[in-house]
Amino acid sequence: MREFIGWDIGGVHLKAARLSFRDGRLAEARTAMRYFEMWRTADRLPAALRDMSRDLGARDASHAVAMTAELADCFPSKPKGVLAIVAATREALGQEPLRLWSTHATFASAQEAAREPEAFAASNWLATAEVAARCTGEGVLVDIGSTTTDIVPLVSGRPRPRSRDDTGRLTMGELVYTGALRTPPAAVSSEVPLRGTWCRLSSELFATMADVYLALGRLSSKQITVPTADNGPVTLEGARARLARLVCADPSDIEADQLRQMALHLESAQIRQIEQAARQVLSWGTFTREPVLIGTGVGKFLVPHLAARLGLPCRDLSELIPLSDPQLAPATCVALLLAEEALGERGPEMWKLRE
């Protein structure tokens, strides 16, 4: 049995996927995720990674790391953030083999990463895109996470991004700073419909989009893996109270249907943000046939609505690879890619779980 663990080290979550291969085929998959405020607790990263590795139960595993946490403001620069994360990972894993995934779509050693750290910053999206492209050939990956959305064109079985760094991707519409959990509602709309008129929103952090989707029944409390704005309960009542605060009201001041209309408007506004970026990506016209949207991430429930607006078909990434939790897509995909490199075989046939 060969063991591979993929790590997605972000500024808000640590995510890992352990994949076990037997005779060149995937035999077992396990995942782990932990809320981790990198900007507050970067010094605890080695211990957190050790704990997660122990929980996954793998011995003599090979590890692959992709990251986005280098942008956390506890690091003076992104290159220094990359180096700090690599050092913490190396400390946590001891002598177990470690490979770093880069925005060149290649793996490198820790020593090679130290020579060109910029190439390893914000690399997790490309692991997911590589796997999605191999599975679908022609399409657009839409990964709606807790904080951001990745929109990556896939052409002839390969990702075809116009840029590979965060600033360039923001410019090209391939990265949108909007997500299904942590985004403040005032960042998707400045007002909501209320009692037959438009009410401007408070820009205080009274609520997040997690409250919108909890109130609408799009997400369960278990899927909300970040603290609430008021550190209150992750319940329907708690979500409604926080949404009422957006218009500086108490829950008793606003009827349930009025709160629902507010939430529906905010959902629609977030989809419009993503649609605008997706249309920018699609406007390059580089596809050889009609693309399909490949949805994943905690906010993947928005992708069918986006596809309807764009007039395109859509599929769920979990239909194509063994992905039990859409939030674990980059971790799972970087582990799949490492297994492919190590075993000398090419997916996606080897990625299918044995029956």
C-alpha positions as CSV (number, residue, x, y, z in Angstrom):
1,M,0.0,0.0,0.0
2,R,1.3,3.5,-0.9
3,E,0.1,6.4,1.1
4,F,-0.1,10.0,-0.1
5,I,-1.3,13.0,1.9
6,G,-2.3,16.2,0.2
7,W,-2.2,19.4,2.2
8,D,-4.1,22.7,1.4
9,I,-2.7,25.2,3.8
10,G,-4.9,28.3,3.8
11,G,-5.2,31.4,5.9
12,V,-8.4,30.2,7.5
13,H,-8.4,26.4,7.2
14,L,-5.9,23.6,7.2
15,K,-7.1,20.8,5.0
16,A,-5.7,17.3,4.3
17,A,-6.6,14.3,2.2
18,R,-5.0,10.9,2.7
19,L,-5.2,8.6,-0.3
20,S,-4.1,4.9,-0.2
21,F,-3.2,3.2,-3.4
22,R,-2.9,-0.6,-3.9
23,D,-1.5,-2.0,-7.2
24,G,-1.7,1.4,-8.8
25,R,-5.4,2.0,-8.0
26,L,-7.0,4.1,-5.3
27,A,-8.2,1.9,-2.4
28,E,-9.1,4.3,0.4
29,A,-9.6,8.0,0.9
30,R,-9.8,9.9,4.2
31,T,-9.9,13.7,4.9
32,A,-9.4,16.1,7.8
33,M,-10.0,19.8,8.2
34,R,-9.3,22.3,10.9
35,Y,-10.2,26.0,11.4
36,F,-6.9,27.8,11.8
37,E,-6.4,31.6,12.0
38,M,-3.0,31.8,10.4
39,W,-2.8,35.6,11.0
40,R,-3.1,34.9,14.8
41,T,-1.5,31.5,15.3
42,A,1.2,30.9,12.6
43,D,3.6,29.8,15.4
44,R,1.2,26.9,16.1
45,L,1.3,25.6,12.5
46,P,3.7,22.7,13.0
47,A,1.8,21.3,16.0
48,A,-1.5,21.6,14.1
49,L,-0.1,19.8,11.1
50,R,1.3,17.0,13.3
51,D,-2.1,16.6,15.0
52,M,-3.9,16.3,11.7
53,S,-1.4,13.9,10.3
54,R,-1.8,11.7,13.4
55,D,-5.6,11.9,13.0
56,L,-5.3,10.7,9.4
57,G,-3.5,7.6,10.6
58,A,-1.0,7.4,7.8
59,R,2.5,6.0,8.3
60,D,5.4,6.4,5.9
61,A,3.3,8.7,3.7
62,S,4.5,11.0,0.9
63,H,3.2,14.5,1.3
64,A,2.2,17.2,-1.2
65,V,1.6,20.8,-0.1
66,A,-0.3,23.6,-1.9
67,M,-1.0,26.8,-0.1
68,T,-2.7,30.2,0.0
69,A,-1.8,31.2,3.6
70,E,1.3,33.1,2.5
71,L,-1.0,36.1,2.0
72,A,-1.8,36.3,5.8
73,D,-0.7,39.6,7.2
74,C,1.4,38.0,9.9
75,F,4.0,37.5,7.2
76,P,5.9,40.6,5.9
77,S,5.7,39.4,2.3
78,K,4.4,36.5,0.3
79,P,7.9,35.0,-0.4
80,K,8.6,35.1,3.4
81,G,5.2,33.6,4.0
82,V,5.9,30.7,1.6
83,L,9.3,30.0,3.3
84,A,7.7,30.1,6.8
85,I,5.0,27.6,5.7
86,V,7.5,25.3,4.1
87,A,9.7,25.4,7.2
88,A,6.7,24.7,9.5
89,T,5.6,21.8,7.3
90,R,9.1,20.3,7.2
91,E,9.2,20.6,11.0
92,A,5.8,18.9,11.4
93,L,6.5,16.0,9.0
94,G,10.0,15.1,10.0
95,Q,11.8,12.9,7.5
96,E,8.7,11.9,5.5
97,P,9.0,12.8,1.8
98,L,7.6,16.3,1.0
99,R,6.8,17.9,-2.3
100,L,5.6,21.4,-3.0
101,W,3.0,22.2,-5.7
102,S,3.8,25.3,-7.7
103,T,2.0,27.6,-10.1
104,H,4.1,26.1,-12.9
105,A,1.9,23.0,-12.3
106,T,4.9,21.0,-11.2
107,F,6.2,19.6,-7.9
108,A,9.5,20.7,-6.3
109,S,11.5,20.0,-3.2
110,A,11.7,22.3,-0.2
111,Q,15.2,23.3,-1.3
112,E,13.9,24.3,-4.7
113,A,11.0,26.2,-3.2
114,A,13.5,28.2,-1.2
115,R,15.1,29.4,-4.4
116,E,11.9,30.6,-6.0
117,P,9.3,31.0,-3.3
118,E,7.0,33.2,-5.4
119,A,6.2,30.2,-7.6
120,F,4.6,28.4,-4.7
121,A,2.3,31.3,-3.5
122,A,-1.4,30.7,-4.0
123,S,-1.0,27.4,-5.8
124,N,-3.9,25.4,-4.5
125,W,-6.4,26.4,-7.3
126,L,-4.1,25.0,-10.0
127,A,-4.1,21.5,-8.4
128,T,-7.9,21.4,-8.6
129,A,-7.9,22.8,-12.1
130,E,-5.3,20.2,-13.3
131,V,-7.5,17.3,-12.1
132,A,-10.7,18.8,-13.4
133,A,-9.2,19.4,-16.8
134,R,-8.0,15.8,-17.1
135,C,-11.5,14.6,-16.2
136,T,-13.6,16.9,-18.4
137,G,-11.3,18.1,-21.3
138,E,-13.2,21.3,-22.0
139,G,-14.8,23.5,-19.4
140,V,-14.5,26.0,-16.6
141,L,-13.7,25.1,-13.0
142,V,-15.8,27.1,-10.6
143,D,-14.6,26.6,-7.0
144,I,-16.7,28.7,-4.6
145,G,-14.9,28.5,-1.3
146,S,-15.5,30.1,2.1
147,T,-13.7,33.3,1.1
148,T,-12.9,33.3,-2.6
149,T,-14.1,31.9,-5.9
150,D,-11.7,30.5,-8.5
151,I,-12.8,30.5,-12.2
152,V,-10.4,28.6,-14.3
153,P,-10.7,27.9,-18.1
154,L,-10.0,24.3,-19.0
155,V,-9.0,23.7,-22.7
156,S,-8.1,20.4,-24.4
157,G,-7.5,18.7,-21.1
158,R,-5.3,21.3,-19.5
159,P,-5.9,24.5,-17.4
160,R,-5.5,27.6,-19.5
161,P,-5.4,30.5,-17.0
162,R,-4.5,34.0,-18.2
163,S,-2.5,34.7,-15.1
164,R,-1.1,32.6,-12.2
165,D,-0.6,35.1,-9.4
166,D,-3.4,36.6,-7.3
167,T,-3.3,40.1,-8.6
168,G,-3.3,39.0,-12.2
169,R,-6.1,36.5,-11.6
170,L,-8.2,39.2,-9.9
171,T,-7.7,41.4,-13.0
172,M,-8.6,38.6,-15.4
173,G,-11.7,37.5,-13.6
174,E,-10.2,34.2,-12.6
175,L,-10.2,35.0,-8.9
176,V,-13.1,36.8,-7.2
177,Y,-12.9,37.7,-3.5
178,T,-16.3,36.4,-2.6
179,G,-17.2,33.2,-0.8
180,A,-20.1,31.3,0.7
181,L,-19.0,31.7,4.3
182,R,-16.8,34.6,5.3
183,T,-17.8,37.3,2.9
184,P,-19.7,40.3,4.5
185,P,-23.1,40.8,2.8
186,A,-22.3,44.5,2.3
187,A,-19.5,43.4,0.0
188,V,-22.0,41.8,-2.4
189,S,-24.7,44.5,-2.3
190,S,-25.0,47.9,-0.7
191,E,-28.8,47.6,-0.1
192,V,-31.6,45.1,0.3
193,P,-35.3,45.2,-0.5
194,L,-37.3,45.9,2.7
195,R,-41.0,46.8,3.1
196,G,-41.4,47.9,-0.5
197,T,-38.3,50.1,-0.7
198,W,-34.5,49.7,-0.6
199,C,-32.7,49.8,2.7
200,R,-28.9,50.4,2.8
201,L,-26.8,47.9,4.6
202,S,-24.6,48.6,7.6
203,S,-21.0,47.8,6.7
204,E,-20.3,46.6,10.2
205,L,-19.4,42.9,10.5
206,F,-22.8,42.0,11.9
207,A,-23.3,39.0,9.6
208,T,-21.7,36.9,6.9
209,M,-22.9,35.1,3.8
210,A,-22.9,32.0,5.9
211,D,-25.9,33.5,7.7
212,V,-27.6,34.1,4.3
213,Y,-27.2,30.5,3.2
214,L,-28.1,29.1,6.7
215,A,-31.3,31.2,6.7
216,L,-32.2,30.0,3.1
217,G,-31.4,26.4,4.0
218,R,-28.6,26.1,1.4
219,L,-26.1,25.1,4.1
220,S,-26.4,23.1,7.2
221,S,-24.8,24.1,10.5
222,K,-22.2,21.4,10.0
223,Q,-21.0,23.0,6.8
224,I,-20.3,26.3,8.4
225,T,-16.8,25.8,9.6
226,V,-16.0,29.4,10.6
227,P,-17.0,31.5,13.6
228,T,-20.1,33.6,13.3
229,A,-19.8,37.4,13.2
230,D,-21.1,37.7,16.8
231,N,-19.6,34.3,18.0
232,G,-23.2,33.3,18.5
233,P,-24.9,30.0,17.7
234,V,-24.9,28.5,14.2
235,T,-28.6,28.2,14.1
236,L,-31.5,29.5,12.0
237,E,-32.5,31.9,14.8
238,G,-28.9,33.1,15.2
239,A,-28.6,33.7,11.5
240,R,-31.9,35.7,11.4
241,A,-30.7,37.8,14.3
242,R,-27.4,38.6,12.6
243,L,-29.2,39.4,9.3
244,A,-31.5,41.8,11.1
245,R,-28.5,43.6,12.4
246,L,-27.5,44.4,8.8
247,V,-30.3,46.9,8.7
248,C,-29.8,47.9,12.3
249,A,-32.9,46.1,13.5
250,D,-33.8,43.5,16.1
251,P,-35.2,40.2,14.8
252,S,-38.6,41.0,16.2
253,D,-38.6,44.2,14.1
254,I,-38.6,42.2,10.8
255,E,-41.0,39.5,9.6
256,A,-39.5,36.1,8.6
257,D,-40.6,36.6,5.0
258,Q,-38.9,40.0,4.9
259,L,-35.7,38.5,6.1
260,R,-36.0,35.7,3.5
261,Q,-36.4,38.3,0.7
262,M,-33.3,40.1,2.0
263,A,-31.4,36.8,2.0
264,L,-32.6,35.9,-1.5
265,H,-31.5,39.3,-2.8
266,L,-28.0,38.8,-1.3
267,E,-27.7,35.4,-2.8
268,S,-28.6,36.7,-6.2
269,A,-26.2,39.6,-5.9
270,Q,-23.3,37.2,-5.1
271,I,-24.2,35.0,-8.1
272,R,-24.1,38.2,-10.2
273,Q,-20.6,39.0,-9.0
274,I,-19.4,35.5,-10.0
275,E,-21.3,35.7,-13.3
276,Q,-19.6,38.9,-14.3
277,A,-16.2,37.3,-13.7
278,A,-17.2,34.1,-15.5
279,R,-18.4,36.1,-18.5
280,Q,-15.0,37.8,-18.6
281,V,-13.3,34.4,-18.6
282,L,-15.6,33.0,-21.3
283,S,-15.1,36.1,-23.5
284,W,-11.6,34.9,-24.4
285,G,-13.3,32.4,-26.7
286,T,-10.5,29.8,-26.5
287,F,-12.7,26.7,-26.2
288,T,-12.9,24.1,-28.9
289,R,-16.4,23.2,-28.0
290,E,-19.1,24.3,-25.6
291,P,-17.6,24.3,-22.1
292,V,-19.2,22.7,-19.1
293,L,-19.0,24.3,-15.6
294,I,-17.3,22.0,-13.1
295,G,-18.5,23.1,-9.6
296,T,-16.9,22.5,-6.3
297,G,-16.3,24.2,-2.9
298,V,-18.6,24.8,0.0
299,G,-20.6,27.1,-2.2
300,K,-21.0,24.7,-5.1
301,F,-24.8,24.9,-4.7
302,L,-24.6,28.2,-6.5
303,V,-23.0,26.7,-9.7
304,P,-26.2,25.4,-11.2
305,H,-27.7,28.9,-10.9
306,L,-24.6,30.4,-12.5
307,A,-24.7,27.8,-15.3
308,A,-28.4,28.7,-16.0
309,R,-27.5,32.4,-16.3
310,L,-24.6,31.5,-18.6
311,G,-26.6,29.0,-20.7
312,L,-24.1,26.3,-20.0
313,P,-24.3,22.7,-18.6
314,C,-22.7,22.0,-15.3
315,R,-21.3,19.0,-13.4
316,D,-20.2,18.4,-9.8
317,L,-16.4,17.6,-9.4
318,S,-17.4,14.9,-6.9
319,E,-18.9,13.0,-9.8
320,L,-15.5,12.8,-11.4
321,I,-13.1,12.1,-8.5
322,P,-13.5,10.6,-5.0
323,L,-14.4,13.8,-3.2
324,S,-16.5,13.4,0.0
325,D,-16.3,17.0,1.0
326,P,-16.2,19.8,-1.7
327,Q,-14.1,22.0,0.7
328,L,-11.3,19.4,0.4
329,A,-11.0,19.6,-3.4
330,P,-7.5,21.2,-3.5
331,A,-6.1,18.8,-0.9
332,T,-7.5,15.8,-2.6
333,C,-6.4,16.9,-6.0
334,V,-2.8,17.7,-5.0
335,A,-2.6,14.2,-3.4
336,L,-3.9,12.6,-6.7
337,L,-1.3,14.5,-8.7
338,L,1.5,13.4,-6.3
339,A,0.3,9.8,-6.6
340,E,0.4,10.1,-10.3
341,E,3.9,11.3,-10.3
342,A,5.1,8.8,-7.7
343,L,3.5,5.7,-9.3
344,G,4.3,6.6,-12.9
345,E,0.7,6.3,-14.1
346,R,-1.6,8.9,-15.4
347,G,-5.2,9.6,-14.1
348,P,-8.1,9.7,-14.1
349,E,-8.5,5.9,-14.4
350,M,-6.1,5.4,-11.4
351,W,-8.1,7.9,-9.4
352,K,-11.3,5.8,-9.2
353,L,-11.9,4.1,-5.9
354,R,-12.0,0.3,-6.2
355,E,-15.5,-1.2,-5.9
